[in-house]
Amino acid sequence: GTAILCRQEPKSVLRADFDDDEGRLTTIDLGDCYIVNAYQPNSGMGLKRLEYRTTAWDPAMRKFLLRLNSEKPVIWCGDMNVIHGDCDVVNMKAKRNKAPGCCDPERENFGMIVGGQGPITDEQRAKRTLPVGRPGEKGLGFVDVWRLLHPCDGEIGHTFWSYRCQGRLKNLGWRLDYFVVSNRFKSRVVDLIRRNEFW
């Protein structure tokens, strides 16, 4: 499940009709903005939930965010379970379309919301090892805060390291957690700090 702790009592707590029994969303109205804390579905081992993630959850989430954004600015944060850019994971070449979060449809769906560097080409689709950058075109009025502040400039931004391969010790990280804000809210972004020293 998800939760939001805040100093200000929200005007209301909203429920998304597509988040039925998994408790993946908490949404509050703070008056001047909405905050959406999400734990997006993972496509799972063997990509068993990829179809659900990309054809049911992602479109419903996109519609929900657009509805909220039509009313007031949105801060959407949490574990998105997606690697948007090639630079957001160590060795994307080996993971693309094989590992959860690294599949083209997941990355494209996220890019539809936050924008990117262009669509995945037919040539890139045909050859899994080709880099695709950050898939997406113009976006739907939202921005990835980390990439706003750090446009693949060497500041990696990993937020997850697998215990299976001593990922943390070897720094084999993934950036799965995001803060996304409405474009009209991005001027209010001051910083985004990862606390890497705690693990």
C-alpha positions as CSV (number, residue, x, y, z in Angstrom):
1,G,0.0,0.0,0.0
2,T,0.9,3.7,-0.1
3,A,0.5,6.6,2.4
4,I,1.2,10.3,2.5
5,L,2.3,12.0,5.7
6,C,1.9,15.8,5.7
7,R,1.8,18.7,8.1
8,Q,-1.2,20.3,6.5
9,E,-4.6,18.5,6.7
10,P,-5.7,17.7,3.2
11,K,-9.0,19.1,1.9
12,S,-9.9,15.6,0.8
13,V,-8.5,12.2,0.0
14,L,-9.4,10.9,-3.4
15,R,-9.8,7.3,-4.6
16,A,-9.1,6.3,-8.2
17,D,-11.7,3.8,-9.5
18,F,-9.1,1.7,-11.2
19,D,-7.0,1.1,-8.0
20,D,-9.4,-1.6,-6.7
21,D,-7.8,-4.1,-4.4
22,E,-4.0,-3.5,-4.5
23,G,-3.9,-0.2,-2.6
24,R,-1.4,1.3,-5.1
25,L,-2.5,4.9,-5.0
26,T,-3.0,7.6,-2.3
27,T,-4.2,10.9,-3.6
28,I,-4.8,14.1,-1.5
29,D,-6.1,17.5,-2.4
30,L,-4.0,20.2,-0.6
31,G,-6.0,23.1,-2.1
32,D,-3.4,24.5,-4.5
33,C,-2.3,21.1,-5.8
34,Y,-2.9,17.3,-5.7
35,I,-0.3,14.9,-4.4
36,V,-0.5,11.4,-5.9
37,N,1.7,8.7,-4.2
38,A,1.9,5.7,-6.4
39,Y,3.3,2.2,-6.3
40,Q,3.0,1.3,-9.9
41,P,2.6,-2.5,-10.7
42,N,5.8,-4.3,-11.5
43,S,5.7,-6.4,-14.7
44,G,7.1,-9.2,-12.6
45,M,9.4,-12.1,-13.2
46,G,9.0,-13.5,-16.7
47,L,7.1,-10.2,-17.5
48,K,3.9,-12.0,-16.4
49,R,2.1,-8.7,-15.6
50,L,3.5,-6.6,-18.5
51,E,0.3,-6.7,-20.5
52,Y,-1.8,-5.6,-17.4
53,R,0.7,-2.9,-16.6
54,T,0.9,-1.5,-20.1
55,T,-2.7,-2.0,-21.4
56,A,-4.8,-1.5,-18.3
57,W,-2.9,0.3,-15.5
58,D,-0.8,2.8,-17.5
59,P,-3.7,4.1,-19.6
60,A,-5.9,4.4,-16.5
61,M,-3.2,6.2,-14.6
62,R,-2.6,8.6,-17.5
63,K,-6.3,9.4,-17.7
64,F,-6.5,10.0,-13.9
65,L,-3.5,12.3,-13.9
66,L,-4.9,14.3,-16.9
67,R,-8.2,14.7,-15.0
68,L,-6.5,16.0,-11.9
69,N,-4.1,18.2,-13.9
70,S,-7.1,19.8,-15.6
71,E,-8.2,21.0,-12.2
72,K,-5.0,22.0,-10.5
73,P,-1.2,21.2,-10.6
74,V,-0.2,17.6,-9.7
75,I,2.8,16.2,-7.8
76,W,3.0,12.5,-8.7
77,C,5.6,10.6,-6.8
78,G,6.6,7.1,-5.8
79,D,7.8,3.8,-7.1
80,M,7.0,3.9,-10.8
81,N,8.7,0.6,-11.6
82,V,10.0,1.9,-14.9
83,I,13.4,2.8,-16.3
84,H,12.6,5.7,-18.5
85,G,16.0,6.6,-19.8
86,D,18.9,4.4,-20.9
87,C,21.0,6.3,-18.4
88,D,18.7,5.4,-15.5
89,V,20.0,1.8,-15.1
90,V,23.4,0.1,-15.3
91,N,23.7,-1.9,-18.4
92,M,20.4,-1.2,-20.2
93,K,21.7,-3.1,-23.2
94,A,21.4,-6.4,-21.3
95,K,18.0,-5.5,-19.7
96,R,16.0,-3.9,-22.5
97,N,12.8,-5.9,-23.1
98,K,14.0,-8.6,-20.8
99,A,13.7,-7.1,-17.3
100,P,10.6,-5.6,-15.6
101,G,10.6,-1.8,-16.0
102,C,13.0,-2.0,-19.0
103,C,10.4,-3.0,-21.6
104,D,9.7,-0.6,-24.5
105,P,5.9,-0.4,-23.8
106,E,6.5,0.6,-20.2
107,R,9.1,3.2,-21.1
108,E,7.0,4.6,-23.9
109,N,3.9,4.9,-21.6
110,F,5.9,6.8,-19.1
111,G,7.3,9.0,-21.9
112,M,3.8,9.8,-23.0
113,I,3.3,11.5,-19.7
114,V,6.7,13.3,-19.1
115,G,8.0,13.6,-22.7
116,G,11.3,12.4,-23.9
117,Q,13.7,12.4,-26.8
118,G,11.4,11.0,-29.5
119,P,9.7,7.7,-30.4
120,I,11.5,4.4,-30.6
121,T,12.3,3.8,-34.2
122,D,11.6,0.6,-36.2
123,E,15.4,0.0,-36.3
124,Q,15.6,0.3,-32.5
125,R,12.6,-2.1,-32.1
126,A,14.3,-4.6,-34.4
127,K,17.5,-4.6,-32.4
128,R,17.1,-4.9,-28.7
129,T,20.6,-3.8,-27.9
130,L,20.3,-0.4,-29.6
131,P,20.0,2.5,-27.2
132,V,16.7,4.4,-27.3
133,G,17.5,7.3,-24.9
134,R,14.3,8.5,-23.1
135,P,11.3,7.4,-25.2
136,G,8.5,9.8,-25.6
137,E,7.7,13.0,-27.6
138,K,6.1,16.1,-26.2
139,G,4.5,14.7,-23.1
140,L,1.1,15.5,-21.5
141,G,2.0,18.5,-19.4
142,F,4.3,16.8,-16.8
143,V,8.0,16.8,-16.1
144,D,10.3,14.3,-14.5
145,V,11.9,16.4,-11.7
146,W,15.2,14.5,-11.6
147,R,15.7,14.8,-15.3
148,L,14.8,18.5,-15.1
149,L,17.6,19.0,-12.7
150,H,20.0,16.3,-14.0
151,P,19.6,15.7,-17.7
152,C,21.7,12.5,-17.9
153,D,24.7,14.5,-17.0
154,G,26.5,11.9,-15.0
155,E,24.4,12.3,-11.8
156,I,22.8,8.8,-12.1
157,G,20.0,9.0,-9.6
158,H,19.6,5.3,-8.7
159,T,17.0,4.6,-6.1
160,F,17.0,0.8,-6.1
161,W,19.8,-1.9,-5.9
162,S,19.0,-5.6,-6.1
163,Y,20.2,-7.7,-3.2
164,R,20.5,-10.7,-5.5
165,C,23.8,-9.6,-7.1
166,Q,25.2,-7.4,-4.3
167,G,23.9,-4.5,-6.4
168,R,24.3,-1.9,-3.7
169,L,28.0,-2.8,-3.0
170,K,28.7,-2.8,-6.7
171,N,26.5,0.2,-7.4
172,L,24.5,-1.7,-10.0
173,G,21.5,0.6,-9.5
174,W,18.1,1.4,-11.1
175,R,16.2,4.6,-11.0
176,L,12.6,3.3,-10.3
177,D,11.4,6.1,-8.0
178,Y,10.3,9.4,-9.4
179,F,8.9,12.8,-8.6
180,V,6.8,14.2,-11.5
181,V,5.1,17.6,-11.5
182,S,2.8,19.5,-13.7
183,N,4.7,21.7,-16.1
184,R,3.1,24.8,-14.6
185,F,4.5,23.7,-11.2
186,K,8.1,23.2,-12.3
187,S,9.2,26.7,-11.5
188,R,8.5,25.9,-7.9
189,V,10.9,23.0,-7.9
190,V,14.0,23.9,-5.7
191,D,15.8,20.6,-5.4
192,L,15.4,16.8,-5.3
193,I,17.7,15.1,-2.9
194,R,18.4,11.3,-2.7
195,R,19.7,10.1,0.6
196,N,22.2,7.5,-0.7
197,E,24.0,7.3,2.6
198,F,21.1,5.4,4.1
199,W,20.8,1.7,3.2
